[in-house]
């Protein structure tokens, strides 16, 4: 029963992110991390919602607790690239 609840929650959070409802996704993920502290996907979605809200440093800090440095360096590079693209778009 608990596993099916987790699958539903993760699906709901993914749906919120797809609909650009990042604040709602953030809140829902944060609420359920304490219920499912070992679920990696839930933590990834929480970090993604933070990043989409513009809190990339907080997202990276959170991910550092989960991933080793090699994997995290990939995410940092990707986030910096996305940030530069966004800054270029704003300047236009």
FILUMBA-950845 format. One record per residue (C-alpha): x, y negated, z negated; chain; residue number from 1. Coordinates in pm, whole numbers, m for minus. Last residue first. Layout:
REM FILUMBA-950845
<atom><x>X</x><y>Y</y><z>Z</z><chaine>A</chaine><num>NUM</num></atom>
...
REM end
This chain:
REM FILUMBA-950845
<atom><x>1758</x><y>m4065</y><z>2587</z><chaine>A</chaine><num>92</num></atom>
<atom><x>1928</x><y>m4083</y><z>2246</z><chaine>A</chaine><num>91</num></atom>
<atom><x>1676</x><y>m3846</y><z>2087</z><chaine>A</chaine><num>90</num></atom>
<atom><x>1744</x><y>m3577</y><z>2345</z><chaine>A</chaine><num>89</num></atom>
<atom><x>2119</x><y>m3598</y><z>2282</z><chaine>A</chaine><num>88</num></atom>
<atom><x>2061</x><y>m3561</y><z>1909</z><chaine>A</chaine><num>87</num></atom>
<atom><x>1846</x><y>m3252</y><z>1969</z><chaine>A</chaine><num>86</num></atom>
<atom><x>2114</x><y>m3092</y><z>2185</z><chaine>A</chaine><num>85</num></atom>
<atom><x>2373</x><y>m3167</y><z>1916</z><chaine>A</chaine><num>84</num></atom>
<atom><x>2152</x><y>m3004</y><z>1650</z><chaine>A</chaine><num>83</num></atom>
<atom><x>2097</x><y>m2695</y><z>1865</z><chaine>A</chaine><num>82</num></atom>
<atom><x>2472</x><y>m2654</y><z>1912</z><chaine>A</chaine><num>81</num></atom>
<atom><x>2530</x><y>m2705</y><z>1539</z><chaine>A</chaine><num>80</num></atom>
<atom><x>2265</x><y>m2443</y><z>1460</z><chaine>A</chaine><num>79</num></atom>
<atom><x>2420</x><y>m2192</y><z>1701</z><chaine>A</chaine><num>78</num></atom>
<atom><x>2769</x><y>m2244</y><z>1562</z><chaine>A</chaine><num>77</num></atom>
<atom><x>2644</x><y>m2212</y><z>1206</z><chaine>A</chaine><num>76</num></atom>
<atom><x>2453</x><y>m1895</y><z>1295</z><chaine>A</chaine><num>75</num></atom>
<atom><x>2763</x><y>m1737</y><z>1448</z><chaine>A</chaine><num>74</num></atom>
<atom><x>2970</x><y>m1837</y><z>1144</z><chaine>A</chaine><num>73</num></atom>
<atom><x>2712</x><y>m1659</y><z>928</z><chaine>A</chaine><num>72</num></atom>
<atom><x>2784</x><y>m1325</y><z>1087</z><chaine>A</chaine><num>71</num></atom>
<atom><x>3153</x><y>m1351</y><z>1012</z><chaine>A</chaine><num>70</num></atom>
<atom><x>3103</x><y>m1498</y><z>662</z><chaine>A</chaine><num>69</num></atom>
<atom><x>2898</x><y>m1208</y><z>530</z><chaine>A</chaine><num>68</num></atom>
<atom><x>2525</x><y>m1247</y><z>513</z><chaine>A</chaine><num>67</num></atom>
<atom><x>2272</x><y>m1285</y><z>232</z><chaine>A</chaine><num>66</num></atom>
<atom><x>2397</x><y>m1558</y><z>m3</z><chaine>A</chaine><num>65</num></atom>
<atom><x>2540</x><y>m1751</y><z>290</z><chaine>A</chaine><num>64</num></atom>
<atom><x>2191</x><y>m1745</y><z>445</z><chaine>A</chaine><num>63</num></atom>
<atom><x>2055</x><y>m1964</y><z>164</z><chaine>A</chaine><num>62</num></atom>
<atom><x>2335</x><y>m2216</y><z>204</z><chaine>A</chaine><num>61</num></atom>
<atom><x>2278</x><y>m2215</y><z>580</z><chaine>A</chaine><num>60</num></atom>
<atom><x>1906</x><y>m2281</y><z>539</z><chaine>A</chaine><num>59</num></atom>
<atom><x>1977</x><y>m2558</y><z>290</z><chaine>A</chaine><num>58</num></atom>
<atom><x>2219</x><y>m2716</y><z>538</z><chaine>A</chaine><num>57</num></atom>
<atom><x>1966</x><y>m2679</y><z>820</z><chaine>A</chaine><num>56</num></atom>
<atom><x>1687</x><y>m2859</y><z>634</z><chaine>A</chaine><num>55</num></atom>
<atom><x>1524</x><y>m2992</y><z>950</z><chaine>A</chaine><num>54</num></atom>
<atom><x>1186</x><y>m2826</y><z>903</z><chaine>A</chaine><num>53</num></atom>
<atom><x>1286</x><y>m2573</y><z>1169</z><chaine>A</chaine><num>52</num></atom>
<atom><x>1593</x><y>m2487</y><z>964</z><chaine>A</chaine><num>51</num></atom>
<atom><x>1389</x><y>m2434</y><z>648</z><chaine>A</chaine><num>50</num></atom>
<atom><x>1139</x><y>m2218</y><z>836</z><chaine>A</chaine><num>49</num></atom>
<atom><x>1425</x><y>m2012</y><z>976</z><chaine>A</chaine><num>48</num></atom>
<atom><x>1573</x><y>m1963</y><z>629</z><chaine>A</chaine><num>47</num></atom>
<atom><x>1238</x><y>m1838</y><z>497</z><chaine>A</chaine><num>46</num></atom>
<atom><x>1196</x><y>m1616</y><z>802</z><chaine>A</chaine><num>45</num></atom>
<atom><x>1537</x><y>m1462</y><z>743</z><chaine>A</chaine><num>44</num></atom>
<atom><x>1453</x><y>m1402</y><z>377</z><chaine>A</chaine><num>43</num></atom>
<atom><x>1130</x><y>m1225</y><z>473</z><chaine>A</chaine><num>42</num></atom>
<atom><x>1321</x><y>m1017</y><z>725</z><chaine>A</chaine><num>41</num></atom>
<atom><x>1579</x><y>m913</y><z>463</z><chaine>A</chaine><num>40</num></atom>
<atom><x>1329</x><y>m771</y><z>216</z><chaine>A</chaine><num>39</num></atom>
<atom><x>1508</x><y>m698</y><z>m111</z><chaine>A</chaine><num>38</num></atom>
<atom><x>1333</x><y>m965</y><z>m322</z><chaine>A</chaine><num>37</num></atom>
<atom><x>981</x><y>m855</y><z>m222</z><chaine>A</chaine><num>36</num></atom>
<atom><x>748</x><y>m1016</y><z>m478</z><chaine>A</chaine><num>35</num></atom>
<atom><x>993</x><y>m1300</y><z>m549</z><chaine>A</chaine><num>34</num></atom>
<atom><x>1035</x><y>m1359</y><z>m176</z><chaine>A</chaine><num>33</num></atom>
<atom><x>657</x><y>m1381</y><z>m146</z><chaine>A</chaine><num>32</num></atom>
<atom><x>602</x><y>m1741</y><z>m257</z><chaine>A</chaine><num>31</num></atom>
<atom><x>903</x><y>m1871</y><z>m65</z><chaine>A</chaine><num>30</num></atom>
<atom><x>784</x><y>m1706</y><z>255</z><chaine>A</chaine><num>29</num></atom>
<atom><x>435</x><y>m1856</y><z>217</z><chaine>A</chaine><num>28</num></atom>
<atom><x>570</x><y>m2202</y><z>141</z><chaine>A</chaine><num>27</num></atom>
<atom><x>815</x><y>m2202</y><z>430</z><chaine>A</chaine><num>26</num></atom>
<atom><x>555</x><y>m2070</y><z>676</z><chaine>A</chaine><num>25</num></atom>
<atom><x>313</x><y>m2344</y><z>568</z><chaine>A</chaine><num>24</num></atom>
<atom><x>582</x><y>m2607</y><z>615</z><chaine>A</chaine><num>23</num></atom>
<atom><x>683</x><y>m2463</y><z>950</z><chaine>A</chaine><num>22</num></atom>
<atom><x>344</x><y>m2464</y><z>1115</z><chaine>A</chaine><num>21</num></atom>
<atom><x>502</x><y>m2465</y><z>1461</z><chaine>A</chaine><num>20</num></atom>
<atom><x>244</x><y>m2211</y><z>1588</z><chaine>A</chaine><num>19</num></atom>
<atom><x>520</x><y>m1953</y><z>1639</z><chaine>A</chaine><num>18</num></atom>
<atom><x>637</x><y>m2026</y><z>1284</z><chaine>A</chaine><num>17</num></atom>
<atom><x>289</x><y>m1966</y><z>1145</z><chaine>A</chaine><num>16</num></atom>
<atom><x>263</x><y>m1642</y><z>1339</z><chaine>A</chaine><num>15</num></atom>
<atom><x>595</x><y>m1518</y><z>1202</z><chaine>A</chaine><num>14</num></atom>
<atom><x>469</x><y>m1599</y><z>852</z><chaine>A</chaine><num>13</num></atom>
<atom><x>147</x><y>m1405</y><z>911</z><chaine>A</chaine><num>12</num></atom>
<atom><x>335</x><y>m1105</y><z>1049</z><chaine>A</chaine><num>11</num></atom>
<atom><x>566</x><y>m1107</y><z>747</z><chaine>A</chaine><num>10</num></atom>
<atom><x>267</x><y>m1113</y><z>513</z><chaine>A</chaine><num>9</num></atom>
<atom><x>93</x><y>m830</y><z>698</z><chaine>A</chaine><num>8</num></atom>
<atom><x>405</x><y>m612</y><z>695</z><chaine>A</chaine><num>7</num></atom>
<atom><x>453</x><y>m681</y><z>323</z><chaine>A</chaine><num>6</num></atom>
<atom><x>96</x><y>m580</y><z>243</z><chaine>A</chaine><num>5</num></atom>
<atom><x>146</x><y>m260</y><z>444</z><chaine>A</chaine><num>4</num></atom>
<atom><x>459</x><y>m184</y><z>238</z><chaine>A</chaine><num>3</num></atom>
<atom><x>276</x><y>m243</y><z>m91</z><chaine>A</chaine><num>2</num></atom>
<atom><x>0</x><y>0</y><z>0</z><chaine>A</chaine><num>1</num></atom>
REM end
